[in-house]
Amino acid sequence: MSDEGLQQDSELDLLLLHSGKVRDVYEVDARTLLMVASDRISAFDVILGQPIPHKGEVLTLVTAWWLEQLEDRLAHHLIAVDPDAIIARHPDLATSRETWARRAMLVTRTQPVLVECVVRGHITGSAWKEYRSNGTLANEPLPEGLLESQRLDPPIFSPATKAEQGEHDENITIAQAQELLGTELADRLRDLSLDIYGYGRGVADIRGIILADTKFEFGFDAAGELLLIDEVLTPDSSRFWPKESYAVGRGQPSLDKQPVRDWLDELQGWNKSPPAPDLPDTVVAATSDRYQDVFHRLTGIELADYRPPLFGTDR
């Protein structure tokens, strides 16, 4: 992360390294970061004025839920998410507990790999748009006759370059990823991403959810170990579709911020540039319900009743 524009946060009393659309990342020490997921929400690359209650909590805790299950498959950056476990490691965070509890992850600091690892199990979104125009994905040909939202077997690894905030990521081929990262690393990222996606798709399917696509991020720690980082299989990093309404040949309802997108799409007079219009309370409530619903569907536990897992030596 760049040191440009570092700030001191008065509530957390930690150095703010980065403030993104959703997450604020703070330096705890030379090897540890605190990633706090806010309730901020964006649409069309514009951060909206109204927060979505419980959104940050869902993103943090669903990531922890997945990583607990994935521990035997690969290494990850999550050290602690349970507030008591975080404070036990860093007692100075106790005074600000109310500002970050259940929304923060204590993580290992890494050097991120500058390629996002997208896996597509259904053809939708930007992939469908490109295919409909050219019959390709990242300029590589796909079979003829695919329909919107159709399942892809096997799933397709579709890396993308990471864009600056406000810009769109660009799909690239595996050959381009190999050129950027080296063949060995690019192939390893592909294999890990497909394995995690395959596991996640199976788990979601049992719970009545289609994992249409998702993106993963990886980074190297100080010892050079490759770790899965950032959020994992959340409603913000993935497309979750309810199985009961799935039908090939059209777009699908999503278990995410769709109420926000739908309301903005129908709004007259906004050019999708800042400042964003104020969201009605009904849209805010409906979106919060979507996030909490996907959490409950996946975990089988109501968000308020969920106790964050312990990791490593905290167990």
LOSE-102160 format. One line per field, with one value per residue (C-alpha): z, x, y; residue number from 1. Coordinates in steps of 0.2 Angstrom, whole numbers, plus 5000, padded with zeros to 4 digits. Layout:
// residues N
w: [Z; ...];
u: [X; ...];
v: [Y; ...];
num: [NUM; ...];
This chain:
// residues 315
w: [5000; 4996; 5011; 5002; 5011; 5028; 5041; 5060; 5065; 5081; 5087; 5084; 5087; 5073; 5057; 5043; 5028; 5016; 5015; 5001; 4995; 5009; 5020; 5031; 5033; 5049; 5054; 5070; 5069; 5056; 5052; 5056; 5050; 5056; 5041; 5046; 5035; 5035; 5031; 5016; 4999; 4981; 4965; 4948; 4956; 4967; 4986; 4992; 5006; 5017; 5025; 5025; 5043; 5046; 5029; 5036; 5049; 5036; 5025; 5040; 5048; 5032; 5027; 5044; 5042; 5025; 5030; 5045; 5033; 5020; 5033; 5028; 5009; 5009; 5020; 5023; 5031; 5045; 5063; 5073; 5070; 5088; 5097; 5113; 5103; 5094; 5111; 5119; 5106; 5106; 5122; 5117; 5105; 5120; 5121; 5103; 5103; 5100; 5083; 5076; 5085; 5073; 5058; 5059; 5055; 5062; 5047; 5042; 5032; 5014; 4998; 4987; 4970; 4957; 4948; 4954; 4952; 4945; 4943; 4933; 4935; 4925; 4911; 4917; 4920; 4910; 4904; 4896; 4888; 4880; 4874; 4867; 4857; 4852; 4857; 4868; 4886; 4888; 4869; 4871; 4861; 4871; 4864; 4853; 4858; 4876; 4885; 4898; 4915; 4908; 4919; 4913; 4915; 4920; 4928; 4919; 4928; 4922; 4929; 4929; 4932; 4948; 4943; 4954; 4964; 4952; 4937; 4931; 4932; 4915; 4910; 4904; 4897; 4907; 4895; 4900; 4918; 4915; 4907; 4921; 4936; 4929; 4923; 4940; 4950; 4938; 4936; 4955; 4957; 4944; 4953; 4970; 4964; 4955; 4970; 4982; 4970; 4967; 4986; 4988; 4974; 4982; 4999; 4992; 4981; 4997; 5004; 4990; 4982; 4966; 4967; 4949; 4950; 4963; 4964; 4976; 4980; 4986; 4994; 5000; 5018; 5025; 5024; 5006; 5009; 4997; 5007; 5003; 5008; 5009; 5009; 5003; 4995; 5002; 4994; 4988; 4980; 4973; 4964; 4974; 4966; 4974; 4966; 4967; 4955; 4943; 4924; 4910; 4896; 4907; 4921; 4939; 4955; 4967; 4986; 4987; 4984; 4970; 4978; 4977; 4959; 4954; 4962; 4954; 4937; 4938; 4944; 4932; 4930; 4939; 4927; 4938; 4944; 4962; 4971; 4973; 4977; 4994; 4996; 5002; 5019; 5011; 4999; 5014; 5024; 5009; 5005; 5023; 5023; 5008; 5016; 5032; 5022; 5012; 5029; 5036; 5021; 5020; 5039; 5045; 5059; 5062; 5061; 5079; 5085; 5076; 5087; 5077; 5075; 5083; 5073; 5076; 5094; 5100; 5099];
u: [5000; 5006; 5011; 5003; 4989; 4991; 4979; 4978; 4961; 4955; 4943; 4954; 4971; 4979; 4987; 4974; 4983; 4969; 4950; 4941; 4923; 4919; 4934; 4946; 4963; 4974; 4991; 4992; 5011; 5024; 5016; 4998; 4983; 4965; 4953; 4936; 4921; 4910; 4891; 4895; 4888; 4892; 4883; 4890; 4907; 4899; 4898; 4880; 4876; 4866; 4874; 4866; 4864; 4874; 4882; 4900; 4896; 4889; 4905; 4917; 4908; 4904; 4922; 4927; 4914; 4921; 4939; 4936; 4930; 4945; 4959; 4963; 4964; 4975; 4984; 4975; 4979; 4965; 4973; 4957; 4940; 4932; 4933; 4939; 4953; 4958; 4959; 4969; 4982; 4981; 4974; 4975; 4960; 4948; 4944; 4937; 4929; 4912; 4918; 4924; 4918; 4911; 4916; 4935; 4948; 4965; 4976; 4993; 5001; 5005; 5011; 4995; 4997; 4991; 4979; 4961; 4957; 4939; 4930; 4915; 4903; 4889; 4890; 4883; 4888; 4903; 4907; 4889; 4891; 4907; 4901; 4885; 4896; 4911; 4908; 4923; 4929; 4945; 4946; 4947; 4933; 4919; 4907; 4893; 4875; 4877; 4862; 4863; 4865; 4869; 4880; 4898; 4906; 4920; 4920; 4932; 4946; 4946; 4959; 4958; 4970; 4966; 4961; 4962; 4947; 4934; 4940; 4935; 4945; 4950; 4948; 4964; 4969; 4978; 4992; 4993; 4992; 5007; 5016; 5013; 5016; 5026; 5019; 5022; 5013; 4999; 4995; 4995; 4983; 4972; 4972; 4969; 4955; 4946; 4948; 4940; 4926; 4922; 4921; 4910; 4899; 4895; 4892; 4881; 4871; 4866; 4859; 4849; 4861; 4869; 4887; 4887; 4904; 4917; 4934; 4948; 4964; 4980; 4996; 5013; 5018; 5035; 5041; 5036; 5021; 5006; 4990; 4972; 4968; 4953; 4935; 4930; 4914; 4904; 4889; 4901; 4914; 4902; 4885; 4874; 4857; 4843; 4840; 4821; 4820; 4834; 4830; 4842; 4841; 4838; 4846; 4844; 4839; 4854; 4856; 4866; 4863; 4850; 4837; 4849; 4853; 4835; 4830; 4844; 4840; 4822; 4827; 4825; 4838; 4854; 4869; 4877; 4890; 4893; 4884; 4872; 4854; 4848; 4841; 4823; 4822; 4813; 4827; 4840; 4830; 4827; 4845; 4850; 4838; 4846; 4863; 4857; 4846; 4861; 4871; 4857; 4855; 4874; 4877; 4860; 4862; 4854; 4867; 4863; 4866; 4882; 4898; 4914; 4926; 4943; 4958; 4976; 4982; 4966; 4956];
v: [5000; 5018; 5029; 5044; 5052; 5043; 5049; 5046; 5040; 5048; 5035; 5020; 5029; 5019; 5024; 5024; 5016; 5015; 5020; 5011; 5010; 4998; 4995; 5005; 4997; 5002; 4998; 4989; 4985; 4981; 4964; 4966; 4976; 4979; 4978; 4986; 4983; 4998; 4999; 5010; 5005; 5010; 5008; 5013; 5017; 5030; 5029; 5032; 5043; 5031; 5016; 4999; 4993; 4976; 4976; 4977; 4964; 4952; 4954; 4951; 4937; 4927; 4929; 4921; 4908; 4902; 4904; 4892; 4879; 4882; 4881; 4864; 4869; 4884; 4897; 4914; 4930; 4930; 4930; 4934; 4941; 4937; 4954; 4946; 4937; 4953; 4963; 4949; 4951; 4970; 4977; 4995; 4992; 4989; 5007; 5008; 4991; 4998; 5006; 4990; 4974; 4961; 4972; 4970; 4957; 4956; 4950; 4947; 4961; 4955; 4962; 4959; 4951; 4964; 4952; 4948; 4930; 4929; 4912; 4912; 4897; 4905; 4918; 4934; 4952; 4959; 4941; 4940; 4957; 4953; 4936; 4943; 4955; 4945; 4927; 4928; 4931; 4941; 4939; 4920; 4911; 4902; 4889; 4895; 4896; 4900; 4909; 4922; 4915; 4898; 4887; 4885; 4867; 4868; 4885; 4897; 4906; 4924; 4935; 4954; 4968; 4978; 4995; 5011; 5016; 5023; 5013; 4996; 4981; 4974; 4955; 4947; 4930; 4917; 4920; 4938; 4934; 4922; 4936; 4948; 4936; 4922; 4905; 4896; 4909; 4912; 4893; 4892; 4906; 4898; 4881; 4888; 4899; 4885; 4874; 4887; 4891; 4872; 4870; 4886; 4881; 4864; 4872; 4885; 4873; 4863; 4878; 4883; 4896; 4897; 4904; 4912; 4920; 4927; 4935; 4931; 4940; 4934; 4941; 4936; 4938; 4944; 4926; 4924; 4913; 4915; 4919; 4921; 4939; 4951; 4946; 4928; 4923; 4937; 4946; 4960; 4949; 4936; 4934; 4924; 4919; 4910; 4893; 4894; 4908; 4903; 4902; 4902; 4915; 4931; 4940; 4934; 4942; 4943; 4941; 4958; 4976; 4973; 4984; 4999; 4995; 4993; 5009; 5019; 5011; 5017; 5035; 5049; 5063; 5055; 5054; 5040; 5053; 5060; 5066; 5052; 5054; 5049; 5032; 5029; 5021; 5006; 5003; 5004; 4992; 4980; 4979; 4976; 4962; 4954; 4954; 4946; 4934; 4927; 4926; 4915; 4905; 4901; 4898; 4892; 4905; 4922; 4936; 4942; 4924; 4920; 4919; 4922; 4907; 4907; 4904; 4897; 4898; 4906; 4890];
num: [1; 2; 3; 4; 5; 6; 7; 8; 9; 10; 11; 12; 13; 14; 15; 16; 17; 18; 19; 20; 21; 22; 23; 24; 25; 26; 27; 28; 29; 30; 31; 32; 33; 34; 35; 36; 37; 38; 39; 40; 41; 42; 43; 44; 45; 46; 47; 48; 49; 50; 51; 52; 53; 54; 55; 56; 57; 58; 59; 60; 61; 62; 63; 64; 65; 66; 67; 68; 69; 70; 71; 72; 73; 74; 75; 76; 77; 78; 79; 80; 81; 82; 83; 84; 85; 86; 87; 88; 89; 90; 91; 92; 93; 94; 95; 96; 97; 98; 99; 100; 101; 102; 103; 104; 105; 106; 107; 108; 109; 110; 111; 112; 113; 114; 115; 116; 117; 118; 119; 120; 121; 122; 123; 124; 125; 126; 127; 128; 129; 130; 131; 132; 133; 134; 135; 136; 137; 138; 139; 140; 141; 142; 143; 144; 145; 146; 147; 148; 149; 150; 151; 152; 153; 154; 155; 156; 157; 158; 159; 160; 161; 162; 163; 164; 165; 166; 167; 168; 169; 170; 171; 172; 173; 174; 175; 176; 177; 178; 179; 180; 181; 182; 183; 184; 185; 186; 187; 188; 189; 190; 191; 192; 193; 194; 195; 196; 197; 198; 199; 200; 201; 202; 203; 204; 205; 206; 207; 208; 209; 210; 211; 212; 213; 214; 215; 216; 217; 218; 219; 220; 221; 222; 223; 224; 225; 226; 227; 228; 229; 230; 231; 232; 233; 234; 235; 236; 237; 238; 239; 240; 241; 242; 243; 244; 245; 246; 247; 248; 249; 250; 251; 252; 253; 254; 255; 256; 257; 258; 259; 260; 261; 262; 263; 264; 265; 266; 267; 268; 269; 270; 271; 272; 273; 274; 275; 276; 277; 278; 279; 280; 281; 282; 283; 284; 285; 286; 287; 288; 289; 290; 291; 292; 293; 294; 295; 296; 297; 298; 299; 300; 301; 302; 303; 304; 305; 306; 307; 308; 309; 310; 311; 312; 313; 314; 315];
